[in-house]
Amino acid sequence: MLKMTTGDRVMSITIYIMLTILAFVTFYPFWNALVISFNSGVDTMKGGVTFWPREFSLDNYGVVFQDSRLLNGFLISILRTVIGTATAVMFTAIFAYGMSRRELIGRNYYMIFCVVTMFFSGGLIPTFLLIRGLGLFNTFWVMIIPGLISVWNMIIFRTFFQGLPAGLEESAKVDGCGYWGTFFRIILPLSGPVIATLSLFTAVYHWNDWFSPSIYISDQKLLPIQTMLQQILSSNIMTEQMAQADSTAAAHMQKLKSVSTKSLSMATMMVATIPIICVYPFVQKYFVKGVLVGSLKG
């Protein structure tokens, strides 16, 4: 074992200090939002709530979970994330498998067309007109269909598929498998790490996206939780609106006396953020393997 010199020790200590500061700067905003969500709203308005709740209260979460619009938005977000992730990963993988075939005529030109879309788009107004012309405006599927294909994910899938041994497909063809059989029986089962990694990336996108529903959806019943959260954060009269919408207005108004717009916003933010964070530990082990294999192989 090599003995560390004084310079090595100083460098190690410096690195640890810098990483500790970086971790604190990264984690503290989330922790502060969590603390405020458990703090009394009236007390929060006084300021100075930092590391611990000064007046612990669950009223913020009580208001959030009693509002039917927020619960409906939470359900819409779950449906969008599950359906959108499953369909996007499947369609992108199928597209990438086709693009990885050497016998595909003109595949280099198709690849150029795909890459161009990563740098240029039609713009918001033409996209809006297209969405309306396709009959997707103000429907649940406007959050699913436009995101079925991701060029970046397709490139990762394609690179991974090209790195697989050619003998696997040849053996499948000898056994009578066509392209579809080879894809579903041979290719997909070997693509677990890449699928897990890209599924998480896609799920995070669908869960966090608030902008597209705010543009293409006007029906409040179809808005996901993130779009509703954005509306809460940009509204100064959220508590009054929620009180008017609640069927038990008297009891609700009593609770609203101990909440504020800021504390209510933080509680809603936690409800919208924690579920997707809980997914990370289950797929974290696939990150390095999936992304590196999909990006560097071949």
Phi, psi and omega in degrees: 000128182287138179277132182283135176278171178299321178296322178295319180296316179298317180296317180297315179297318179298317180297315180297320179296316181295319179294323178296315178297317179297318179296319179295314181298326181284319188274330187301315180304320178293316180297319180296320177296321178295317179297315180296326180294336178260007180258149177301135183296321179296318179290326179298325181295341178283341180083174176085007177278118187239279189262337182221149176298132180278322174228095185298135181205143175255007183297326180300314180288330176297319178294318182298312186281349176271345181276117184295331180293319180291321177295321177294320177297323177297318178295318178299319179296319179295313179298316180297317182294315182292307182292315182296319180292313182298313182288321182295315180294320181293311181294321179294320179295319178296315178299317181294323178296319177296319180290340181274351181283127180292334182279358178288118182288129178074023185294330178295321177292319177299322181294321178298315179300320180294315182295325180301323181293343178284339184251336183229144176222169181286343183101168186292316183293311176300323178295320178298316179296323178295314179301317180292321179294330179278356180077020181266349183298134178062037175231160178297327186286350176291341177269353185249304189297314180299340181255019182294328182241127173244118182297319180298313177295326178298319180296319178296314177301313183299316179296321178294316180298321180292337180275353178287147180302132180296334181297334179296314180289323178297319177296321179295320179294322178298325180280000176098009180279138172271197181295317181295315179298318179297319182295311186279331184265333185246307189289306183301315179299335179272355186256022184307308182299318180292318180298317181297316182294310182291331176296319179294316178301317180292320179296319178297320178298310183295322183289322186271345185290118176245341189288310184299319176296327180292338180268316190258357182231128177248344179283118182299334182287346181255000182283133176285169185297326182292322177292322177293324177297319178298321178293324178295314182295333182264005182248139178259359182233034185296319184297320178294321179296317181293324179296321180290330183276342184280135180288333177257069190296322184296309179295324181295318180296327177296320178290325183294345178292336182255010178238164176224169180301319182292312181295322178293322178295318180295321178296316177296322179297319179295317178298326182276341187258318188300320181303317182287331176294325181294342181283330186305312183302333184280339182238005183299323183294342180271348188304297186297313182296314183293312183290317181293317179296317182290335184265330189250339184293155177091000000 
